Amino acid sequence: MNKSLSVIVPCFNEEEVIEESYRRIKNVLSKLELSTQIIFINDGSIDRTEALLSGFSSKDKNVKLISFSRNFGHQKAVTAGLNHCTSDMAVIIDADLQDPPEIIPDLIKTMQDTNAQVVYCVRKSRKGEGIFKKLSAKAFYRLLNFFSEVKLPVDTGDFRLIDKSIIREFNQMHEKGKYIRGLVSWIGFKQVPFYYEREARFAGETKYPFSKMLKLATTSLLYFSTKPLKLATALGFFSVIFSLILGAWSILGKIMGFTHANSGWTSLFVLIIFFGGVQLLTIGIVGSYIGNLFDEIKNRPEYIIDKKMNFGTKEDEESI
C-alpha cells in the first residue's frame, strides 16, 4: 500500500505569492509515487488569499482548506493543519517560497534512508535577509539552547518532514502557547538534519516582524525552560549575600573608623537602583510564567474555524 503525504501550508495575506506557491507544490507532488494532498490554513487573511485558496479547493479535491475566524498566528495555523492531518507523513512549509518545495522528494528519501521519524531542515544560508535578522536569529537559537532543558537544533524553522508517530504524539498535546519546532524536538524519536539554501521571499513582505519574533522567542523560553526562574533565584540570593557583606563592612567601618557617615551617597544610590532592578527583573520573570499559567487555565480553544473545504462531510463545508 502506498504511503500518503500531506503538505501543511499556513497562510496570512499571501495573495502575491499563493498562486505560485500552489503551482510549485502541486508540481512537486505530481511526481511522487504517493497519495498526496495539500492542507492550506487561512489564518484570518484580509486580502484575496481566502478567495484564491477557495478556488484551488473547488477545482482540486486534493486541496483542503481550513479558514480561521480571525488571525490567530502562525503556530496556531500549523497546529490546525496537524490536527486535521491523517496522512502517514507531513511536510510543514510556509507559503512564501523561502523554503523551496522542490526539496520535498529529498526529505522523503532522507527519511527512508535513515529510518528517521523527523527530517528537519537546517539553513546553510538566508538569502534576502538583512544582517540584523541573520545575527539575531543565530543568537536566538543559541541562547534558547543554552536555557532549554531539551536540545533544539540551531538555524532551523518549522520547515520539516514528520511521520505519523510524531503527528500522533503532537496532537495529544493541548497546551495553548505552542512552539512547534521545540515540541517536535521534545517528542524525541530519531531526528536527522537536511541542509539547504534558503531563498529570498518570492513576493510580498515578511509576516514575522521583529515584534512577532520577540514574542515567539519569549514563548519558546518560557515553555521550554525553568532556567529564567533559577536565574531570578540566583540574582535574589546574590543580592542578599551582597547586602549582608556590605552591611557588615559598614558596621565594622563605623566601629573601627575607616568609614564616614557622610560619605558614599553615590555608591548607595547606585546600589539602590541595582537591587531595585534585580527585584523588578525577578518579578517580571515570575509574572511571565504566571501569565502563561493564566492563559492555560482559561482553556480557550487555540483557534476557531470559520469554514473547511474538502474534508469529506457536509458540516465541514459550512461555517461554524
C-alpha positions as CSV (number, residue, x, y, z in Angstrom):
1,M,0.0,0.0,0.0
2,N,1.4,3.4,-1.0
3,K,2.1,5.8,1.8
4,S,0.3,9.2,2.0
5,L,1.8,12.7,2.4
6,S,0.2,16.0,3.4
7,V,1.8,19.4,2.8
8,I,0.7,21.8,5.5
9,V,0.8,25.5,4.4
10,P,-0.2,28.3,6.8
11,C,-1.2,31.5,5.0
12,F,-1.7,35.1,6.1
13,N,-2.1,37.8,3.5
14,E,-0.3,35.8,0.8
15,E,-2.2,36.9,-2.3
16,E,1.0,37.9,-4.1
17,V,2.7,34.6,-3.8
18,I,0.0,31.9,-3.1
19,E,-0.7,31.0,-6.8
20,E,3.0,30.4,-7.5
21,S,3.3,28.5,-4.2
22,Y,0.4,26.3,-5.1
23,R,1.8,25.7,-8.6
24,R,5.2,24.7,-7.4
25,I,4.0,22.5,-4.6
26,K,1.5,20.8,-6.9
27,N,4.2,20.2,-9.5
28,V,6.4,18.5,-6.9
29,L,3.6,16.3,-5.6
30,S,2.6,15.2,-9.1
31,K,6.0,13.5,-9.5
32,L,5.8,11.5,-6.2
33,E,4.5,7.9,-6.1
34,L,2.5,8.7,-3.1
35,S,-1.1,9.6,-2.2
36,T,-0.8,13.4,-1.7
37,Q,-2.8,16.4,-0.5
38,I,-2.2,20.0,0.4
39,I,-3.8,21.5,3.6
40,F,-3.9,25.3,3.4
41,I,-4.7,27.2,6.6
42,N,-6.0,30.7,6.0
43,D,-5.0,32.5,9.2
44,G,-7.5,35.3,9.0
45,S,-6.2,37.0,5.9
46,I,-7.8,40.3,4.9
47,D,-6.6,40.3,1.3
48,R,-7.6,37.9,-1.5
49,T,-5.8,34.9,0.0
50,E,-9.0,33.1,1.1
51,A,-10.7,33.6,-2.2
52,L,-7.7,32.2,-4.1
53,L,-7.5,29.2,-1.7
54,S,-11.2,28.5,-2.1
55,G,-10.7,28.5,-5.9
56,F,-7.9,25.9,-5.6
57,S,-10.1,23.7,-3.4
58,S,-13.1,24.0,-5.7
59,K,-11.0,22.8,-8.6
60,D,-8.8,20.2,-6.9
61,K,-10.3,17.8,-4.3
62,N,-6.8,17.0,-3.0
63,V,-6.5,20.6,-1.8
64,K,-8.1,21.1,1.6
65,L,-8.8,24.5,3.2
66,I,-9.2,25.5,6.8
67,S,-10.2,29.1,7.3
68,F,-10.0,30.8,10.7
69,S,-12.5,33.3,12.0
70,R,-9.6,35.7,12.6
71,N,-5.9,35.9,12.7
72,F,-4.7,33.5,15.5
73,G,-1.0,33.3,14.5
74,H,1.4,31.1,12.6
75,Q,1.9,28.4,15.2
76,K,-1.9,28.1,15.7
77,A,-2.3,27.7,11.9
78,V,0.3,24.9,11.8
79,T,-1.3,23.3,14.8
80,A,-4.7,23.2,12.9
81,G,-3.1,21.6,9.9
82,L,-1.5,18.9,12.1
83,N,-4.8,18.4,14.0
84,H,-6.5,17.7,10.6
85,C,-3.8,15.6,9.1
86,T,-4.5,11.8,8.6
87,S,-1.5,11.1,6.3
88,D,1.5,8.9,7.0
89,M,3.8,11.9,6.6
90,A,3.5,15.6,6.7
91,V,5.7,18.5,5.4
92,I,5.3,21.8,7.2
93,I,6.2,24.7,4.8
94,D,5.4,28.4,4.6
95,A,3.7,29.9,1.5
96,D,6.4,32.5,0.8
97,L,8.7,30.0,-1.1
98,Q,11.8,30.9,1.0
99,D,11.8,27.2,1.8
100,P,11.8,25.5,-1.7
101,P,9.1,22.8,-2.1
102,E,11.4,21.2,-4.7
103,I,13.5,19.6,-2.0
104,I,10.5,17.6,-0.6
105,P,11.5,14.5,-2.5
106,D,15.0,14.7,-0.9
107,L,13.4,15.0,2.5
108,I,11.4,11.8,1.9
109,K,14.5,10.0,0.6
110,T,16.4,11.1,3.7
111,M,13.7,9.8,6.0
112,Q,13.6,6.5,4.2
113,D,17.4,6.1,4.1
114,T,17.9,6.9,7.7
115,N,14.7,5.3,9.1
116,A,14.0,8.6,10.9
117,Q,10.8,10.0,12.2
118,V,11.8,13.6,11.6
119,V,13.9,15.3,8.9
120,Y,14.4,18.9,10.0
121,C,15.7,21.5,7.5
122,V,18.8,23.4,8.5
123,R,19.5,26.7,6.7
124,K,23.1,26.9,5.3
125,S,22.3,30.5,4.2
126,R,19.5,33.0,4.4
127,K,19.1,35.0,1.2
128,G,17.2,38.2,1.1
129,E,17.6,39.0,4.8
130,G,19.5,41.8,6.5
131,I,22.5,41.5,8.8
132,F,20.4,42.2,11.9
133,K,17.9,39.5,11.1
134,K,20.7,36.9,10.5
135,L,22.6,37.8,13.6
136,S,19.6,38.0,15.8
137,A,18.4,34.6,14.5
138,K,21.7,33.0,15.2
139,A,21.9,34.5,18.7
140,F,18.3,33.4,19.4
141,Y,18.8,29.7,18.6
142,R,22.0,29.5,20.6
143,L,20.5,31.4,23.6
144,L,17.4,29.1,23.5
145,N,19.6,26.0,23.5
146,F,21.6,27.4,26.5
147,F,18.4,27.9,28.5
148,S,16.4,24.9,27.3
149,E,16.3,21.6,29.1
150,V,15.7,19.9,25.7
151,K,18.4,20.2,23.0
152,L,17.0,22.1,20.0
153,P,18.6,22.1,16.5
154,V,20.0,25.5,15.6
155,D,19.3,27.5,12.4
156,T,16.0,25.7,11.8
157,G,12.4,26.8,11.3
158,D,9.2,24.8,11.1
159,F,10.1,23.5,7.7
160,R,10.5,19.8,8.2
161,L,9.1,16.3,7.3
162,I,7.5,14.4,10.1
163,D,5.9,10.9,10.2
164,K,2.6,9.8,11.7
165,S,4.1,8.8,15.0
166,I,5.2,12.5,15.6
167,I,1.8,13.7,14.4
168,R,0.0,11.4,16.8
169,E,2.0,12.5,19.8
170,F,1.8,16.2,18.8
171,N,-2.0,16.0,18.6
172,Q,-2.1,14.8,22.2
173,M,-0.6,18.0,23.4
174,H,-3.2,20.6,24.5
175,E,-1.0,23.4,25.7
176,K,-2.0,26.8,24.2
177,G,1.4,28.5,23.7
178,K,2.9,26.0,21.3
179,Y,6.4,26.4,20.0
180,I,6.2,23.7,17.4
181,R,9.8,23.1,16.4
182,G,10.6,22.8,20.1
183,L,7.7,20.4,20.7
184,V,8.8,18.2,17.9
185,S,12.3,18.0,19.4
186,W,10.8,17.3,22.8
187,I,8.8,14.3,21.4
188,G,12.0,12.6,20.5
189,F,12.4,9.5,18.2
190,K,15.1,9.6,15.5
191,Q,15.5,13.1,14.1
192,V,18.1,13.9,11.3
193,P,19.1,17.2,9.6
194,F,18.8,18.1,6.0
195,Y,20.9,21.1,4.9
196,Y,19.6,23.5,2.2
197,E,19.9,27.0,0.9
198,R,17.1,29.3,2.0
199,E,15.8,31.5,-0.8
200,A,14.7,35.1,-0.7
201,R,11.0,35.7,-0.3
202,F,9.2,35.3,-3.7
203,A,6.9,38.3,-3.2
204,G,5.3,40.4,-0.5
205,E,6.6,41.2,2.9
206,T,7.5,39.1,5.9
207,K,4.7,38.2,8.3
208,Y,7.2,37.8,11.1
209,P,8.4,41.3,12.0
210,F,10.7,41.9,15.0
211,S,7.8,42.2,17.5
212,K,6.4,38.7,16.5
213,M,9.9,37.2,16.5
214,L,10.4,38.6,20.0
215,K,7.1,37.1,21.1
216,L,8.0,33.7,19.7
217,A,11.4,33.8,21.4
218,T,9.7,34.6,24.7
219,T,7.2,31.8,24.3
220,S,9.9,29.3,23.5
221,L,12.0,30.3,26.5
222,L,9.0,30.2,29.0
223,Y,7.6,26.9,27.7
224,F,10.9,25.0,27.4
225,S,12.9,26.2,30.3
226,T,12.7,26.9,34.0
227,K,16.2,28.4,33.9
228,P,15.0,32.0,33.9
229,L,13.3,31.2,37.3
230,K,16.5,29.7,38.6
231,L,18.4,32.8,37.3
232,A,16.0,35.1,39.2
233,T,16.5,33.0,42.3
234,A,20.3,33.2,41.9
235,L,20.1,37.0,41.5
236,G,18.0,37.3,44.6
237,F,20.4,35.1,46.6
238,F,23.3,37.2,45.3
239,S,21.6,40.4,46.4
240,V,21.0,39.1,49.9
241,I,24.6,37.9,50.3
242,F,26.0,41.1,48.9
243,S,23.8,43.3,51.2
244,L,24.9,41.3,54.2
245,I,28.6,41.7,53.3
246,L,28.0,45.4,52.7
247,G,26.2,45.8,56.0
248,A,28.9,44.0,57.9
249,W,31.6,46.2,56.2
250,S,29.7,49.4,57.1
251,I,29.2,48.4,60.8
252,L,32.9,47.4,61.2
253,G,33.9,50.5,59.4
254,K,31.9,52.7,61.7
255,I,33.3,51.0,64.8
256,M,36.9,50.9,63.6
257,G,36.8,54.3,62.0
258,F,37.6,53.6,58.3
259,T,34.1,54.7,57.0
260,H,32.3,58.1,57.4
261,A,28.6,58.5,57.7
262,N,28.5,61.5,55.3
263,S,30.4,59.7,52.5
264,G,29.3,57.1,50.0
265,W,26.0,58.6,48.9
266,T,26.7,58.0,45.2
267,S,27.5,54.3,45.7
268,L,24.4,53.9,47.9
269,F,22.3,55.5,45.2
270,V,23.7,53.1,42.6
271,L,23.2,50.1,44.8
272,I,19.6,51.0,45.4
273,I,18.9,51.3,41.7
274,F,20.8,48.0,41.1
275,F,18.9,45.9,43.7
276,G,15.6,47.6,42.7
277,G,16.3,46.5,39.1
278,V,17.1,42.9,40.3
279,Q,13.7,42.8,42.1
280,L,11.8,44.1,39.1
281,L,13.5,41.7,36.8
282,T,12.7,38.8,39.2
283,I,9.1,39.9,39.5
284,G,8.8,40.2,35.7
285,I,10.2,36.7,35.1
286,V,7.8,35.2,37.6
287,G,5.0,37.2,36.2
288,S,5.6,35.9,32.7
289,Y,5.3,32.3,33.9
290,I,2.1,33.2,35.8
291,G,0.8,34.8,32.7
292,N,1.3,31.6,30.8
293,L,-0.4,29.7,33.5
294,F,-3.4,32.1,33.3
295,D,-3.6,31.5,29.5
296,E,-3.6,27.8,30.0
297,I,-6.2,27.6,32.8
298,K,-8.7,29.6,30.8
299,N,-8.8,26.6,28.5
300,R,-10.0,28.5,25.4
301,P,-9.6,26.8,22.1
302,E,-6.4,27.5,20.3
303,Y,-8.2,28.6,17.2
304,I,-11.7,29.0,15.8
305,I,-12.6,27.7,12.3
306,D,-14.9,29.6,10.1
307,K,-15.1,27.0,7.4
308,K,-13.4,24.0,5.9
309,M,-13.4,22.6,2.4
310,N,-12.7,19.1,1.0
311,F,-12.7,17.3,4.4
312,G,-15.4,14.9,3.4
313,T,-18.6,15.9,5.3
314,K,-21.3,18.4,4.8
315,E,-20.6,20.0,8.1
316,D,-17.0,20.6,7.0
317,E,-18.2,22.8,4.2
318,E,-20.3,25.1,6.3
319,S,-19.3,27.9,8.5
320,I,-19.1,27.1,12.2
